[in-house]
Amino acid sequence: MTVLHRVETDLAEEDTAAVAAPRHSPLEHRSAEFERATALGPRGVRLREEPFLTQLDLRVPPDEVASGAIAETLGLTPPAANEVSGDEERALLWLGPDEWLLVAEEERARGVLRAVRAAQQEARGSSVDVSANRTTLRLAGPAAREVLEKVCSLDLHPRAFSVGDCAQTLLGRAGAVLWQVGAEPEYRVLVRCSFAEYLADLLLDAMAEFLEG
């Protein structure tokens, strides 16, 4: 009970700090530029930032007891290799045999953190809040796959990479987590904040031909 009380207190303090301090995302100053780069039509593509998603790096021993305890608490099925369990509001992304990335909407952060910490009192493993480590770019439209294929060596054909798939990969020279969230196609690209400007430039350059067309 003492541990749970401390968690509640910590979360309350975090919430108070979040209200007091205004937040700024790495790419907020480029939203108008992203809008201007939007291409419409059958070869359209659009880019925007999705800032402040909750992201927890979970290390879970690859056994049914440990992974099952975490997944049951979150109400999510343990994902298979390079797959995603859940939806855009709350999901587990497979990063390795003993590593998942929990991604949730910002407004669900407190509940998600509480659930994970409570579950890990009953099972081995660790959780690290990496929300401030990355921002998220959302790339969507009929030409989104073609844009990514210019900067990524993965096979992104639907038979190899489709809705509900994820992978750690390189986009240009930037490491990122790529997650296909929609069939349009539509992708979330989770990238370290220090590489966000570079990746935005890279994707905008790859999108240019579709705007001109």
N, C-alpha and C positions, 0 to 999 in steps of 0.2 A: 504493500500500500504506500509506503514511503516513496518508492521509486516512481509509482504512478503519479503521486502528488507532485513530485519534482518535475516530471514531464509536463503536467498541466501548467505549472508555474512558469516553466521555461517558454512554453508556447504562448502563454498570455503576454509575457515580456516581449517576445518576438513580434506579436501582433501590434503591441503598443509602439514599438520602435518603427514598424513598417508604416503606421499611420503618421508618425511624426516626421519621417524623412521621405521627401519626394523621390520617386524612382525614375531613372532614365535608362532606356534601353540602348544598346550599342548602335542601332541603326535608325533610331527615331527621327533623326535629321534627314533621312533619305526617303521618307514615305512619299513625298511628292515626286521624287525621281522615279520610284517604283511605279507610281500611277502613270506617269508619262510613258514608261516603257511597255505598258500593257498593249498587247496586240489582240485584236478581235477577229472573229470569223473562224472558218474551219481549220485554220493553222494558227490559231490564237494561243497566247500564253501570258500569264500574269504572275507577278512576284510581290510578296509582302512579308513583313516581319510579324511573327507571333511571339511577342516578348513575355517574359515572366512566367513561363510554364514551370510548374513544380517538377523537379527531376531528382530522383533518389537513386543512387547507385547501390544495388543490393548484392551482397556476396552471400550466396546460399549454398551450403554443401549439397552436392548432386545426389542426394538420397531422398526417397519418397517422404520420409518423416519431416525433414527440415523444409523442403520445398513445398510440401503439402500444407504445412502449418501457415506459412506466409501466404500462399495462394488462397487458402480457405478464408483467412482473415480479410484479405482484400476482395474476396468474391471473384477471383480471376483464376483461370486454368493456367498451370505452368506452361509457358510456350515452348514449342519445339525449336530446334536450331534454326536461327535466322527467321523466326516468325514472331508475330505479335499476338498477344491475348488481350482482349478488351476492345475499347473504342477510343475515340479521340478525347473524351472527357477523362478517361482513366485507363491506362494500358500498361502491360508488362512487355518490354522488348527484350528478346534474347540477345545477349552480347557475348556469351561464352558458356561453357559447361557449368560454371558455378557463379555466373554473373548475369544479373538482369538490370534493366533500367526501367524504373517506374516513372511514367510521365502522366501528369494530371493537370487539369485546369487550375489556374492560380487560386480561384476562390475555394477550391477543395483542398488546398495545401494543409490546413490545420488538421482536418479529419484524416487525411492520408498519413501524415506524419505520426499522428497518435496511433493509428491502426498498426503501422509497421513496427513502431517501437514496442507496442504491447505484444505483438506476435513474436518478436525476437527475444522476449523474456522467456518464452517457452521453447524456442528452437535456436540452434547454433547459427551463427552468421553475423553480418554487420551491415549497417546502412549509413550512407554518407549523403548529405544533402548537397547536390552539385548544381542546384538551380541557378546560382550566380555564375557558374562556370561556362554555361552555354546560352546562346540565344537560338531561336528557331526561325528558319525561313520557310515560307510556304510557296511552292511552285506548282502551278496548275494550268490546265488548258490542253487542247488537242496536241499542241507541239511541245508540251513539257518534257516528254520522254526524249525527243530529239535534242532539246537543249541540254539535258543531262548527259546524253551520249557523247556530246562534244567534250565534256570535262571529266567523265568517269569511265573507267575501264570495265565495269561490271556489265554483264549481259542483262539488259533491262527489258528484253522482249517479254511480253506477258506470260509466255510459257515458262520463263525462268525466274521472273520477278514480278509479282502482282500484288493486288490489294491484300494487306495483312502480312507482307514480307518486310524484313528490315535487314540492314547490313552495315557493318563498320567498313568504311572505304575511304578512298582519297578522291576529292573533287579538286582537280588541279593539284596543288601542293598542300591542300588543307584536309586534315583528317575530319571526318564527319560521320554521323549516324544518319543513314538514309532510310526513310520509312514511307512506303506507299500507302496512302490513306484513302484514295478514291480511284475509281476506274476511268476517270476522264482522260488522262490520268492526273492524279493529284498527289503531291509528295510533301512530307515534312523533312526538312534538312536541319539536323541539330548540330551546330558548329560552335567551337570555342569562341568566346567573345573577342579574343585577340585576333582571330582570323575572320571575323564577320565582315569587315570592310573588304578584305581581299576577295572573299567568296561572293559578296554582292557584286563587286566589279566583274568578276569572272562570269557570273550568270547573266548579268545585264549585257555583257559583250556577246555572249552566246545567243541571247534573245534578239539581238539587233536585226538580224536578217528577216525575222518574222514581222517586225514592225514596219520595215521598209517594204515588205511584200504586200 
